[in-house]
Amino acid sequence: MASEGVPPEKERVAAWLEYFNDLRIGGFYRYRASGRSSIAAAKRFATAAPRPDPVNSPPVNSPPAQSNSRFSAMKSYSPGAAAYASKVTVLPVAHGPSLFEAFERVPDDTLERIRADIGDCTRCRLCEARNNIVFGVGNPKAELVFVGEGPGHDEDVQGEPFVGRAGKLLTDMIRAMSLERSDVYICNVVKCRPPENRTPERDEIATCSPFLLRQLEVIRPKVVVCLGNVAAQSLLGTNKSISHFRGQWFDFRGSRLLATYHPAYLLRNPAAKSDVWTDLKKVMAVLGLKAARHPKR
């Protein structure tokens, strides 16, 4: 029931603002366009339709894909990283008054503080069936961060991202780049397993994404690789399928962002591994890496 003398509309907005403050993102709703109040901007976010798709540019030129689809049989690739990286086209991410582009930064933030702020989270319905919150793992100063969709069964049990079959394939991908899991950082858009591994709902993503953005802000990687539709759509603010922009570079909050297929998709569609390898070679060129001569099977 609305408080006496307070219009229901203002009461709803006040409830939204209190919710955002609980997430430690109070203030992201301050819309900076002239003539718009912070309350109007908060209302706009609360009832917003999907953001306009920022992806309208053609794919950038990329090195030719290897014909072999298995990571275990990839040939060494050394394209002259510096020369190739200088030719990388970086597309801008559309800016607007949304949670994903204007959340309030936390001064002197750390991964430990973010995890403490998550606590024993009950902010959305995903808490109801989870075993563990899956925060993230890896090098806190990594130049490369992989962002997936959400935990699966094995991840929910172990409390670590990408440890099931798809996780083993991701490990092979990382090793094919001459890196180890401890060299990169791995996390997900949502921190709790969706029931039956369903796709996270939009409100669940909106609730959990501020913590992901804080993680990326703390780590400040050179490259963010989105694995699959949910990660790419969440960070780029688009409803388009990943097939429309896979392998393209985007400028994302001071990092370069590239989307590619999720390892779970590759388990169902092995032929797509050559496409992912083409994408990873672009990442390697930017980071100055060479492919491992004998990637693990």
Residue pairs with C-beta under 8 A, 6 or more apart in sequence:
2 8
2 11
3 11
9 43
10 39
12 46
13 39
13 42
13 43
13 46
16 42
16 43
16 45
16 46
17 26
17 29
17 42
20 26
20 28
20 29
20 42
22 123
23 123
23 207
23 210
24 106
24 117
24 210
25 99
25 103
25 104
25 210
26 104
27 104
28 99
28 102
28 103
28 104
29 38
29 41
29 42
29 45
29 97
29 102
30 38
30 41
30 102
31 37
31 38
31 40
31 41
31 44
31 97
32 97
33 97
41 97
44 97
45 97
45 98
45 99
48 98
50 237
50 238
50 239
51 94
51 96
51 98
51 237
51 238
52 94
52 96
53 94
53 238
53 239
53 240
54 91
54 92
54 93
54 94
54 236
54 237
54 238
54 250
55 91
55 236
55 238
55 240
55 244
55 245
55 248
57 89
57 91
57 248
59 245
59 247
59 248
60 88
60 89
60 247
60 248
60 249
61 87
61 89
62 247
62 278
62 279
62 281
62 282
63 77
63 79
63 84
63 278
63 281
63 282
63 285
64 278
65 274
65 275
65 277
65 278
66 74
66 75
66 77
66 274
66 277
66 278
67 274
68 74
68 75
68 274
69 270
69 271
69 272
69 273
69 274
70 270
70 273
71 169
71 172
71 173
71 176
71 273
71 277
71 295
72 172
72 295
72 296
72 297
74 176
74 277
74 291
74 295
75 291
76 290
76 291
76 292
76 293
77 281
77 284
77 290
77 291
78 290
78 291
79 281
79 285
81 284
81 285
81 286
81 287
81 288
81 289
81 290
82 288
84 282
84 285
85 285
85 286
85 288
88 249
88 256
88 282
88 285
88 286
89 248
89 249
90 249
90 250
90 251
90 256
91 248
91 249
91 250
91 251
92 250
92 251
93 101
93 236
93 237
93 250
93 251
93 252
93 257
94 237
95 101
96 102
96 237
98 237
99 206
99 209
99 210
100 209
100 213
100 234
100 235
100 237
101 237
103 210
103 213
103 214
105 214
105 217
106 113
106 214
106 217
109 214
109 217
109 218
110 218
111 136
111 140
111 215
111 218
111 219
114 135
114 211
114 214
114 215
114 218
115 135
117 211
118 133
118 135
118 191
118 211
120 133
121 127
121 133
121 191
121 192
123 207
123 208
124 192
124 203
124 204
124 207
124 208
125 204
126 190
126 192
126 193
126 194
126 200
126 204
126 208
127 192
129 193
129 195
130 151
130 156
130 192
130 193
131 156
131 157
131 159
131 193
132 151
132 156
132 157
132 158
132 159
133 159
133 191
133 192
134 150
134 151
134 155
134 156
134 159
134 160
134 161
134 188
134 191
134 192
134 193
135 159
135 187
135 191
136 161
136 185
136 186
136 187
136 188
136 215
137 160
137 161
137 181
137 185
137 186
137 187
138 145
138 181
138 182
138 183
138 184
138 185
138 186
139 182
139 183
139 184
139 185
140 185
140 218
140 219
141 219
142 183
142 184
142 185
142 219
142 221
143 221
143 222
143 223
143 287
144 179
144 183
144 184
144 185
144 221
144 222
144 223
144 225
144 283
144 287
145 184
145 185
145 186
145 187
145 216
145 219
145 221
145 223
145 224
145 225
145 255
146 162
146 170
146 174
146 184
146 185
146 186
146 187
146 225
146 227
147 187
147 188
147 189
147 212
147 224
147 225
147 226
147 227
147 231
147 235
148 161
148 162
148 186
148 187
148 188
148 189
148 227
148 228
148 231
148 262
149 188
149 189
149 190
149 199
149 200
149 227
149 228
149 229
149 230
149 231
149 262
150 188
150 189
150 190
150 191
150 192
150 193
150 194
150 200
150 230
151 161
151 188
151 190
151 191
151 192
151 193
152 164
152 166
152 193
152 197
152 264
153 164
153 193
153 197
154 163
154 164
154 167
155 161
155 162
155 163
155 164
155 167
155 193
156 192
156 193
161 167
161 186
161 187
161 188
162 170
162 171
162 186
162 263
165 264
165 267
166 262
166 263
166 264
166 266
166 267
167 263
169 263
169 266
169 267
170 186
170 227
170 263
171 181
171 296
172 295
172 296
172 297
173 263
173 276
173 280
174 180
174 181
174 183
174 184
175 292
175 295
175 296
176 277
176 280
176 291
176 292
176 295
177 280
177 283
177 284
177 289
177 291
177 292
178 284
178 289
178 290
178 291
178 292
179 289
185 215
185 219
185 221
187 212
187 215
188 212
188 231
189 200
189 205
189 208
189 209
189 212
189 230
189 231
189 234
190 200
190 204
190 205
190 208
191 208
191 211
192 208
194 200
194 204
199 230
200 208
200 230
205 230
205 234
209 234
212 234
213 253
216 224
216 253
216 255
217 253
220 254
220 255
221 255
222 255
222 256
222 286
222 287
223 255
223 256
223 257
223 258
223 283
223 286
223 287
224 235
224 252
224 255
224 256
224 257
224 258
225 257
225 258
225 259
225 260
225 279
225 280
225 283
226 232
226 235
226 236
226 242
226 257
226 258
226 259
226 260
227 259
227 260
227 261
227 262
227 263
228 242
228 261
228 262
228 264
228 265
229 241
229 242
229 262
231 259
231 262
232 238
232 242
232 245
232 259
233 239
233 240
233 242
235 252
235 257
236 245
236 250
236 252
236 257
236 259
238 245
242 259
242 260
242 261
245 259
246 259
246 260
246 261
246 275
246 279
247 258
247 259
247 260
247 275
247 278
247 279
247 282
248 258
248 259
249 256
249 257
249 258
249 282
250 256
250 257
250 258
251 257
256 286
258 279
258 282
258 283
260 275
260 276
260 279
260 280
261 269
261 272
261 275
261 276
265 272
266 272
266 273
266 276
281 291
283 289
284 290
284 291
